[in-house]
Amino acid sequence: MKPGSFWVETAPAFAGATPGPVEGRADVAVVGAGFTGLSAALTLARRGIDVHVLEAGGIAAEASGRNGGHCNNGLSHDFSAVAARFGTERAREMYLAFDAGVDLVEHLVKTEGIDCDFVRSGKLKLAAKPEHFDKMRRAQEVLACEVDADTAIIEPGDLGNEVGTTRYFGGLLQRRSAMMHMGKFGVGLGHAAARAGAKIHEQATVTGIERIAGGFRLSTVRGTIEAGEVLIATGASRSGPFGWVRRRIVPVGSFLIVTEPLGADRARAIMPGRRTCTTTQNIGNYFRMTADDRLVFGGRARFAMSSPTSDLKSGDILKATLREVFPQIAGCRIDYCWGGLVDMTQDRLPRAGTHEGMHYVLGLSGHGVQMSTYMGDVMARRIAGEDVANPWRGLDWPAIPFHFGTPWFLPFVGLYYRYRDKVS
């Protein structure tokens, strides 16, 4: 079992990095070269704006390259609950932003010629308990009426056509969802941004930001650059002078394992529908097949941050769960095991706006593939002066009480959600 992200390990090398020191002046500096930062850089560079991307490591090597490989449409929240909080029109706008995100990813894959195994697979949310399916049926009726007619209920008796397990009690299908190889998409998006004229600086950790006349001065381990505008796209990064962000984001570990190639017959037996799949538990699982017939199987496993030791412990838990869900492949080899940090907000809704003159897209809360790509484009267009709607505008974002960056409370949160999974 190799420690490391399957997506990162099997992606081609990125050949578009800017050599030499970080120096001079830019129109826009983007901090972070995940999908948010690269999407923003591409949009800005296409408009002739001088944009420099500052990345602490390698492009798309953190959250963007350490996730489950899903590119799903739709809110993670119950639509009715969001409508009760914000009103139906605003809830519909938020929901449709995820649709637009998947559409943008597909558009970029096609127009930029990114070879990343993109497929409109559909997402299947699986009911872990019979009572969850009852709620799911009611939720789908609301979705079909209010915002997404391209959904369907999969009855328990029909679930065998989708997944080769008796663990679940029906499902909700959202047909607009997709999947792809995250590492290949990240490298392809980086190359597209570089071709358009963006300067991408890897291994350029930002160590300081100060306000100056006409903009900002950003200090990095590779030099200093001045910029008129700054976009913060760091996710749950633990490095850099971003204390304001870290007090508002809880970095939660999410963990994955990937099997050996199973072959077409075994792959068809366990995942005949070849959807992206998630489950309804608070501490649940998500899984999908790869283009070469490996099973990617992930979940919270443990409420802990990702580290080499934590990843392996979580991998053992995931292997045990995999044997329960798909006993027919219990003896398969596990080739990869890794973890990543989800930048979770308190209400699990994204945030995008401006603070102290700097723009940000953060807190994507485990649904970032499509939303990061979409909001990178949206915020870049807003920086360029376009009057484009921000679906997350105006949301309050107070600091989390007693949280100063290190999530000491995660074990207690885990206990709470395990209790919730037992009683509801």
C-alpha positions as a Python dict, from the first residue, in 0.01 Angstrom:
ca = {
    (1, 'M'): (0, 0, 0),
    (2, 'K'): (185, 305, -127),
    (3, 'P'): (145, 626, 76),
    (4, 'G'): (57, 899, -172),
    (5, 'S'): (-228, 1032, -382),
    (6, 'F'): (-313, 816, -682),
    (7, 'W'): (-407, 1132, -873),
    (8, 'V'): (-78, 1309, -804),
    (9, 'E'): (140, 998, -851),
    (10, 'T'): (-11, 909, -1190),
    (11, 'A'): (-38, 1259, -1338),
    (12, 'P'): (210, 1387, -1599),
    (13, 'A'): (476, 1631, -1485),
    (14, 'F'): (391, 2000, -1495),
    (15, 'A'): (621, 2177, -1739),
    (16, 'G'): (480, 2529, -1718),
    (17, 'A'): (642, 2664, -1401),
    (18, 'T'): (816, 3001, -1419),
    (19, 'P'): (1188, 2969, -1337),
    (20, 'G'): (1397, 3215, -1139),
    (21, 'P'): (1309, 3437, -844),
    (22, 'V'): (971, 3584, -760),
    (23, 'E'): (1013, 3954, -830),
    (24, 'G'): (876, 4264, -1000),
    (25, 'R'): (517, 4379, -1013),
    (26, 'A'): (198, 4208, -1128),
    (27, 'D'): (-156, 4322, -1186),
    (28, 'V'): (-283, 4031, -976),
    (29, 'A'): (-113, 3786, -741),
    (30, 'V'): (-298, 3460, -674),
    (31, 'V'): (-196, 3266, -364),
    (32, 'G'): (-250, 2896, -425),
    (33, 'A'): (-221, 2683, -740),
    (34, 'G'): (-509, 2447, -685),
    (35, 'F'): (-812, 2449, -911),
    (36, 'T'): (-931, 2786, -775),
    (37, 'G'): (-603, 2965, -835),
    (38, 'L'): (-534, 2806, -1172),
    (39, 'S'): (-888, 2873, -1299),
    (40, 'A'): (-860, 3236, -1189),
    (41, 'A'): (-517, 3269, -1348),
    (42, 'L'): (-643, 3131, -1679),
    (43, 'T'): (-939, 3370, -1686),
    (44, 'L'): (-723, 3673, -1597),
    (45, 'A'): (-443, 3587, -1840),
    (46, 'R'): (-689, 3543, -2124),
    (47, 'R'): (-795, 3904, -2065),
    (48, 'G'): (-438, 4028, -2097),
    (49, 'I'): (-396, 4079, -1722),
    (50, 'D'): (-50, 4015, -1579),
    (51, 'V'): (-112, 3744, -1318),
    (52, 'H'): (138, 3558, -1100),
    (53, 'V'): (43, 3243, -906),
    (54, 'L'): (234, 3173, -584),
    (55, 'E'): (223, 2810, -473),
    (56, 'A'): (386, 2669, -159),
    (57, 'G'): (438, 2326, -317),
    (58, 'G'): (349, 2186, -658),
    (59, 'I'): (36, 2269, -856),
    (60, 'A'): (-284, 2080, -765),
    (61, 'A'): (-91, 1870, -512),
    (62, 'E'): (-298, 1945, -201),
    (63, 'A'): (-681, 1942, -179),
    (64, 'S'): (-720, 1961, -558),
    (65, 'G'): (-513, 1645, -602),
    (66, 'R'): (-605, 1461, -283),
    (67, 'N'): (-983, 1417, -314),
    (68, 'G'): (-1216, 1140, -422),
    (69, 'G'): (-1222, 1230, -791),
    (70, 'H'): (-1587, 1343, -793),
    (71, 'C'): (-1716, 1647, -981),
    (72, 'N'): (-2073, 1655, -854),
    (73, 'N'): (-2360, 1893, -909),
    (74, 'G'): (-2604, 1999, -639),
    (75, 'L'): (-2576, 2128, -285),
    (76, 'S'): (-2458, 1892, -13),
    (77, 'H'): (-2732, 2037, 207),
    (78, 'D'): (-3101, 1956, 191),
    (79, 'F'): (-3247, 2203, -58),
    (80, 'S'): (-3552, 2273, 159),
    (81, 'A'): (-3331, 2363, 455),
    (82, 'V'): (-3127, 2605, 243),
    (83, 'A'): (-3448, 2757, 103),
    (84, 'A'): (-3585, 2802, 456),
    (85, 'R'): (-3270, 2992, 552),
    (86, 'F'): (-3214, 3203, 240),
    (87, 'G'): (-3537, 3188, 40),
    (88, 'T'): (-3613, 2966, -258),
    (89, 'E'): (-3461, 3194, -523),
    (90, 'R'): (-3128, 3225, -342),
    (91, 'A'): (-3121, 2852, -270),
    (92, 'R'): (-3185, 2787, -639),
    (93, 'E'): (-2897, 3021, -731),
    (94, 'M'): (-2662, 2833, -499),
    (95, 'Y'): (-2771, 2495, -631),
    (96, 'L'): (-2734, 2600, -994),
    (97, 'A'): (-2384, 2736, -926),
    (98, 'F'): (-2273, 2375, -877),
    (99, 'D'): (-2432, 2282, -1211),
    (100, 'A'): (-2242, 2570, -1370),
    (101, 'G'): (-1923, 2447, -1206),
    (102, 'V'): (-1952, 2102, -1363),
    (103, 'D'): (-2035, 2265, -1697),
    (104, 'L'): (-1725, 2486, -1674),
    (105, 'V'): (-1500, 2190, -1593),
    (106, 'E'): (-1635, 2005, -1897),
    (107, 'H'): (-1590, 2315, -2114),
    (108, 'L'): (-1228, 2356, -2005),
    (109, 'V'): (-1154, 1989, -2062),
    (110, 'K'): (-1286, 2015, -2418),
    (111, 'T'): (-1154, 2356, -2522),
    (112, 'E'): (-809, 2313, -2365),
    (113, 'G'): (-770, 1951, -2475),
    (114, 'I'): (-715, 1820, -2120),
    (115, 'D'): (-685, 1440, -2120),
    (116, 'C'): (-826, 1360, -1775),
    (117, 'D'): (-1087, 1084, -1826),
    (118, 'F'): (-1378, 1327, -1776),
    (119, 'V'): (-1714, 1142, -1780),
    (120, 'R'): (-2068, 1263, -1703),
    (121, 'S'): (-2130, 964, -1481),
    (122, 'G'): (-2407, 1090, -1255),
    (123, 'K'): (-2391, 1087, -875),
    (124, 'L'): (-2573, 831, -662),
    (125, 'K'): (-2640, 917, -299),
    (126, 'L'): (-2698, 592, -113),
    (127, 'A'): (-2932, 558, 185),
    (128, 'A'): (-2750, 396, 477),
    (129, 'K'): (-3079, 329, 661),
    (130, 'P'): (-3439, 270, 548),
    (131, 'E'): (-3551, 592, 716),
    (132, 'H'): (-3283, 782, 521),
    (133, 'F'): (-3445, 659, 200),
    (134, 'D'): (-3783, 795, 310),
    (135, 'K'): (-3626, 1139, 359),
    (136, 'M'): (-3443, 1103, 29),
    (137, 'R'): (-3765, 1039, -158),
    (138, 'R'): (-3921, 1357, -17),
    (139, 'A'): (-3606, 1557, -94),
    (140, 'Q'): (-3605, 1440, -457),
    (141, 'E'): (-3965, 1551, -502),
    (142, 'V'): (-3867, 1902, -393),
    (143, 'L'): (-3558, 1905, -616),
    (144, 'A'): (-3753, 1792, -921),
    (145, 'C'): (-4018, 2058, -861),
    (146, 'E'): (-3795, 2352, -768),
    (147, 'V'): (-3453, 2325, -929),
    (148, 'D'): (-3339, 1994, -1083),
    (149, 'A'): (-3571, 1782, -1294),
    (150, 'D'): (-3271, 1570, -1396),
    (151, 'T'): (-3286, 1367, -1075),
    (152, 'A'): (-3443, 1032, -997),
    (153, 'I'): (-3506, 791, -712),
    (154, 'I'): (-3349, 447, -738),
    (155, 'E'): (-3575, 205, -556),
    (156, 'P'): (-3416, -52, -322),
    (157, 'G'): (-3509, -336, -557),
    (158, 'D'): (-3331, -164, -848),
    (159, 'L'): (-3014, -75, -663),
    (160, 'G'): (-2834, -388, -782),
    (161, 'N'): (-2818, -234, -1129),
    (162, 'E'): (-2602, 42, -982),
    (163, 'V'): (-2388, -108, -703),
    (164, 'G'): (-2302, -468, -623),
    (165, 'T'): (-2376, -453, -250),
    (166, 'T'): (-2673, -512, -19),
    (167, 'R'): (-2547, -253, 231),
    (168, 'Y'): (-2778, 31, 118),
    (169, 'F'): (-3154, 94, 98),
    (170, 'G'): (-3210, 293, -220),
    (171, 'G'): (-3058, 602, -373),
    (172, 'L'): (-3095, 950, -520),
    (173, 'L'): (-2949, 995, -868),
    (174, 'Q'): (-2829, 1338, -987),
    (175, 'R'): (-2752, 1282, -1353),
    (176, 'R'): (-2546, 1599, -1421),
    (177, 'S'): (-2257, 1494, -1197),
    (178, 'A'): (-1923, 1381, -1335),
    (179, 'M'): (-1585, 1228, -1251),
    (180, 'M'): (-1230, 1272, -1377),
    (181, 'H'): (-862, 1217, -1298),
    (182, 'M'): (-783, 1507, -1068),
    (183, 'G'): (-407, 1516, -1119),
    (184, 'K'): (-436, 1518, -1497),
    (185, 'F'): (-697, 1793, -1484),
    (186, 'G'): (-480, 2004, -1251),
    (187, 'V'): (-173, 1973, -1471),
    (188, 'G'): (-380, 2043, -1783),
    (189, 'L'): (-538, 2349, -1623),
    (190, 'G'): (-193, 2472, -1519),
    (191, 'H'): (-60, 2431, -1871),
    (192, 'A'): (-363, 2617, -2009),
    (193, 'A'): (-302, 2909, -1771),
    (194, 'A'): (69, 2917, -1858),
    (195, 'R'): (-7, 2914, -2231),
    (196, 'A'): (-240, 3210, -2179),
    (197, 'G'): (44, 3404, -2014),
    (198, 'A'): (9, 3338, -1640),
    (199, 'K'): (333, 3309, -1441),
    (200, 'I'): (317, 3009, -1208),
    (201, 'H'): (574, 2993, -927),
    (202, 'E'): (599, 2657, -752),
    (203, 'Q'): (778, 2609, -418),
    (204, 'A'): (708, 2978, -344),
    (205, 'T'): (551, 2979, 2),
    (206, 'V'): (409, 3321, 90),
    (207, 'T'): (560, 3437, 420),
    (208, 'G'): (417, 3787, 445),
    (209, 'I'): (166, 4028, 291),
    (210, 'E'): (162, 4402, 355),
    (211, 'R'): (-50, 4683, 219),
    (212, 'I'): (143, 4942, 16),
    (213, 'A'): (49, 5234, -205),
    (214, 'G'): (-122, 5094, -512),
    (215, 'G'): (-170, 4743, -378),
    (216, 'F'): (20, 4481, -184),
    (217, 'R'): (372, 4347, -131),
    (218, 'L'): (396, 3970, -100),
    (219, 'S'): (709, 3811, 45),
    (220, 'T'): (786, 3451, -50),
    (221, 'V'): (1072, 3209, 9),
    (222, 'R'): (1178, 3280, -352),
    (223, 'G'): (1159, 3658, -345),
    (224, 'T'): (917, 3949, -323),
    (225, 'I'): (655, 4074, -565),
    (226, 'E'): (412, 4367, -566),
    (227, 'A'): (59, 4337, -701),
    (228, 'G'): (-240, 4563, -746),
    (229, 'E'): (-485, 4289, -645),
    (230, 'V'): (-456, 3967, -444),
    (231, 'L'): (-673, 3654, -458),
    (232, 'I'): (-639, 3412, -166),
    (233, 'A'): (-704, 3054, -280),
    (234, 'T'): (-516, 2856, -15),
    (235, 'G'): (-785, 2617, 105),
    (236, 'A'): (-689, 2470, 442),
    (237, 'S'): (-317, 2546, 398),
    (238, 'R'): (-128, 2554, 725),
    (239, 'S'): (146, 2787, 598),
    (240, 'G'): (155, 3161, 541),
    (241, 'P'): (23, 3476, 712),
    (242, 'F'): (-345, 3380, 694),
    (243, 'G'): (-459, 3378, 1055),
    (244, 'W'): (-789, 3550, 968),
    (245, 'V'): (-871, 3261, 734),
    (246, 'R'): (-758, 2988, 972),
    (247, 'R'): (-991, 3112, 1248),
    (248, 'R'): (-1286, 3059, 1013),
    (249, 'I'): (-1195, 2725, 858),
    (250, 'V'): (-1174, 2386, 1025),
    (251, 'P'): (-920, 2163, 846),
    (252, 'V'): (-1078, 1817, 856),
    (253, 'G'): (-898, 1510, 729),
    (254, 'S'): (-1054, 1297, 459),
    (255, 'F'): (-886, 971, 361),
    (256, 'L'): (-876, 738, 63),
    (257, 'I'): (-752, 405, -60),
    (258, 'V'): (-727, 282, -420),
    (259, 'T'): (-728, -85, -519),
    (260, 'E'): (-525, -263, -778),
    (261, 'P'): (-685, -272, -1126),
    (262, 'L'): (-977, -512, -1081),
    (263, 'G'): (-1039, -596, -1444),
    (264, 'A'): (-1357, -530, -1639),
    (265, 'D'): (-1559, -822, -1499),
    (266, 'R'): (-1496, -752, -1130),
    (267, 'A'): (-1541, -379, -1184),
    (268, 'R'): (-1876, -440, -1353),
    (269, 'A'): (-1985, -668, -1070),
    (270, 'I'): (-1924, -415, -792),
    (271, 'M'): (-2008, -91, -978),
    (272, 'P'): (-2228, -169, -1279),
    (273, 'G'): (-2360, 188, -1288),
    (274, 'R'): (-2009, 343, -1270),
    (275, 'R'): (-2144, 648, -1085),
    (276, 'T'): (-1979, 863, -825),
    (277, 'C'): (-2130, 735, -501),
    (278, 'T'): (-2171, 888, -156),
    (279, 'T'): (-2357, 765, 152),
    (280, 'T'): (-2594, 940, 389),
    (281, 'Q'): (-2405, 896, 717),
    (282, 'N'): (-2229, 1190, 879),
    (283, 'I'): (-1919, 971, 889),
    (284, 'G'): (-1989, 795, 563),
    (285, 'N'): (-1805, 687, 253),
    (286, 'Y'): (-1764, 788, -109),
    (287, 'F'): (-1640, 573, -395),
    (288, 'R'): (-1609, 536, -773),
    (289, 'M'): (-1424, 341, -1040),
    (290, 'T'): (-1126, 479, -1232),
    (291, 'A'): (-1074, 455, -1606),
    (292, 'D'): (-842, 156, -1550),
    (293, 'D'): (-1095, -25, -1326),
    (294, 'R'): (-956, 55, -983),
    (295, 'L'): (-1193, 129, -697),
    (296, 'V'): (-1134, 461, -521),
    (297, 'F'): (-1284, 429, -171),
    (298, 'G'): (-1279, 714, 80),
    (299, 'G'): (-1434, 866, 388),
    (300, 'R'): (-1373, 1052, 711),
    (301, 'A'): (-1261, 722, 874),
    (302, 'R'): (-1120, 918, 1170),
    (303, 'F'): (-1186, 1277, 1276),
    (304, 'A'): (-821, 1373, 1257),
    (305, 'M'): (-593, 1579, 1040),
    (306, 'S'): (-398, 1416, 761),
    (307, 'S'): (-41, 1304, 835),
    (308, 'P'): (161, 997, 730),
    (309, 'T'): (66, 809, 1049),
    (310, 'S'): (-296, 924, 1046),
    (311, 'D'): (-334, 836, 678),
    (312, 'L'): (-224, 476, 735),
    (313, 'K'): (-447, 432, 1040),
    (314, 'S'): (-739, 567, 840),
    (315, 'G'): (-645, 341, 551),
    (316, 'D'): (-683, 37, 775),
    (317, 'I'): (-1032, 153, 876),
    (318, 'L'): (-1125, 208, 511),
    (319, 'K'): (-999, -139, 417),
    (320, 'A'): (-1223, -293, 684),
    (321, 'T'): (-1523, -91, 561),
    (322, 'L'): (-1448, -185, 201),
    (323, 'R'): (-1464, -553, 298),
    (324, 'E'): (-1808, -494, 452),
    (325, 'V'): (-1947, -303, 154),
    (326, 'F'): (-1793, -517, -122),
    (327, 'P'): (-1700, -855, 32),
    (328, 'Q'): (-1653, -1000, -317),
    (329, 'I'): (-1325, -805, -353),
    (330, 'A'): (-1212, -839, 8),
    (331, 'G'): (-882, -996, -96),
    (332, 'C'): (-786, -735, -354),
    (333, 'R'): (-456, -553, -321),
    (334, 'I'): (-460, -189, -203),
    (335, 'D'): (-211, 11, -408),
    (336, 'Y'): (-246, 367, -272),
    (337, 'C'): (-345, 528, 57),
    (338, 'W'): (-353, 899, 136),
    (339, 'G'): (-530, 1178, 316),
    (340, 'G'): (-608, 1541, 252),
    (341, 'L'): (-746, 1841, 434),
    (342, 'V'): (-1100, 1965, 367),
    (343, 'D'): (-1143, 2339, 432),
    (344, 'M'): (-1471, 2317, 622),
    (345, 'T'): (-1678, 2620, 725),
    (346, 'Q'): (-1907, 2606, 1025),
    (347, 'D'): (-2221, 2587, 809),
    (348, 'R'): (-2049, 2391, 528),
    (349, 'L'): (-2121, 2661, 269),
    (350, 'P'): (-1842, 2817, 60),
    (351, 'R'): (-1723, 3172, 111),
    (352, 'A'): (-1608, 3417, -156),
    (353, 'G'): (-1561, 3791, -120),
    (354, 'T'): (-1316, 4059, -10),
    (355, 'H'): (-1139, 4118, 321),
    (356, 'E'): (-899, 4407, 386),
    (357, 'G'): (-882, 4470, 12),
    (358, 'M'): (-791, 4112, -78),
    (359, 'H'): (-1024, 3874, -260),
    (360, 'Y'): (-1077, 3515, -149),
    (361, 'V'): (-1246, 3187, -243),
    (362, 'L'): (-1235, 2949, 53),
    (363, 'G'): (-1427, 2704, 268),
    (364, 'L'): (-1549, 2476, -11),
    (365, 'S'): (-1624, 2211, 253),
    (366, 'G'): (-1557, 1892, 60),
    (367, 'H'): (-1733, 1989, -263),
    (368, 'G'): (-1455, 2192, -415),
    (369, 'V'): (-1367, 2038, -751),
    (370, 'Q'): (-1643, 2204, -950),
    (371, 'M'): (-1695, 2501, -716),
    (372, 'S'): (-1326, 2592, -698),
    (373, 'T'): (-1299, 2594, -1076),
    (374, 'Y'): (-1620, 2796, -1108),
    (375, 'M'): (-1547, 3049, -834),
    (376, 'G'): (-1189, 3099, -950),
    (377, 'D'): (-1338, 3208, -1282),
    (378, 'V'): (-1610, 3420, -1116),
    (379, 'M'): (-1371, 3608, -886),
    (380, 'A'): (-1123, 3661, -1169),
    (381, 'R'): (-1396, 3814, -1383),
    (382, 'R'): (-1500, 4037, -1093),
    (383, 'I'): (-1138, 4148, -1045),
    (384, 'A'): (-1130, 4225, -1418),
    (385, 'G'): (-1431, 4456, -1372),
    (386, 'E'): (-1715, 4234, -1493),
    (387, 'D'): (-2049, 4252, -1314),
    (388, 'V'): (-2087, 3877, -1258),
    (389, 'A'): (-2292, 3738, -970),
    (390, 'N'): (-2118, 3578, -673),
    (391, 'P'): (-2360, 3312, -540),
    (392, 'W'): (-2195, 3327, -194),
    (393, 'R'): (-2216, 3706, -159),
    (394, 'G'): (-2310, 3855, 175),
    (395, 'L'): (-2281, 3542, 388),
    (396, 'D'): (-2171, 3611, 745),
    (397, 'W'): (-1837, 3453, 828),
    (398, 'P'): (-1752, 3504, 1194),
    (399, 'A'): (-1451, 3343, 1356),
    (400, 'I'): (-1523, 3005, 1516),
    (401, 'P'): (-1521, 3049, 1896),
    (402, 'F'): (-1204, 2915, 2066),
    (403, 'H'): (-1054, 2818, 1729),
    (404, 'F'): (-720, 2975, 1645),
    (405, 'G'): (-608, 2748, 1363),
    (406, 'T'): (-536, 2412, 1528),
    (407, 'P'): (-861, 2210, 1549),
    (408, 'W'): (-817, 2069, 1899),
    (409, 'F'): (-1188, 1984, 1910),
    (410, 'L'): (-1198, 1736, 1619),
    (411, 'P'): (-1214, 1420, 1836),
    (412, 'F'): (-1518, 1561, 2016),
    (413, 'V'): (-1683, 1646, 1683),
    (414, 'G'): (-1617, 1290, 1570),
    (415, 'L'): (-1783, 1148, 1880),
    (416, 'Y'): (-2086, 1370, 1822),
    (417, 'Y'): (-2129, 1262, 1460),
    (418, 'R'): (-2081, 893, 1545),
    (419, 'Y'): (-2361, 931, 1798),
    (420, 'R'): (-2578, 1105, 1534),
    (421, 'D'): (-2515, 819, 1291),
    (422, 'K'): (-2632, 566, 1550),
    (423, 'V'): (-2954, 742, 1647),
    (424, 'S'): (-3067, 898, 1319),
}
